């Protein structure tokens, strides 16, 4: 039975901008996947990822399962860890499952937001993505966010639904994994904490779960609860209809979890940087380029002192898009 869930956020990344009239994304630095809104980490973010990898090798219990958002910056953040883990366990014993349900948060828009690259493209950059062989079938995604964006409520329910299925899958795994590692984005990291503990604050902008770049959070299971994942199904034909699993009110998914470590950055050379929180109105159309604004982030002074390539790597947005 799954006992522990580790959640980390990606490191500093490069930036992009959006034309609010056309919905066209662009970037001064070409993305490895060719998708402007799917940037790589800035060099500073790579350093953070290496420091995070050292920490992940020391966690107890050790990491058994690895899931990631399918966006490049999250998979790249995991790369130093999965590379060294492969050296210890062998390439056939290390796999990363890219799950869209753990992905980017975009606010509602009248046009389609970009989707992450295909698994075939991502495998050219990240050899540990499961399955590595074309002979094996790609796992079906648990849930895929609507390309038209989400409300904050839909985002929370999407993460709760995804987590419920991942926990159920781990509990049924004949190998008996005890721990699961997730690499995701700022808004998703906050929602994961709320979905696991079942604690949804009255004000969405409350700073409850920390989400600094490359921060580390640990959740410990209370008990194995009744799984609703098998009974409630998301329908891809109605992507906007995200099931509500009734996780609020302290229930949580998978029997409920307690947070043991919240946004730890003690292992990072420069500690806590680039936190984020919901600001109340996450409508994409209000200001599609608000993710470039540091006003809604902590660590602004530190960011201002970074080299330009690093300071522009803000993945935080005050209007709920492009922040992750």
Secondary structure as UniProt FT lines:
FT   STRAND          4..9
FT   STRAND          17..18
FT   TURN            20..22
FT   STRAND          25..26
FT   TURN            32..33
FT   TURN            36..37
FT   HELIX           43..56
FT   TURN            57..58
FT   STRAND          65..68
FT   HELIX           72..89
FT   HELIX           91..93
FT   STRAND          96..98
FT   HELIX           100..102
FT   HELIX           119..123
FT   TURN            124..125
FT   TURN            127..128
FT   TURN            134..135
FT   TURN            147..148
FT   HELIX           152..171
FT   TURN            174..175
FT   STRAND          179..184
FT   HELIX           186..197
FT   TURN            204..205
FT   TURN            213..214
FT   STRAND          216..221
FT   TURN            229..231
FT   HELIX           236..238
FT   TURN            239..240
FT   TURN            248..251
FT   TURN            254..255
FT   STRAND          257..264
FT   TURN            266..267
FT   TURN            269..270
FT   HELIX           284..286
FT   TURN            288..289
FT   HELIX           290..292
FT   HELIX           294..296
FT   HELIX           300..304
FT   HELIX           308..311
FT   TURN            312..313
FT   TURN            318..319
//
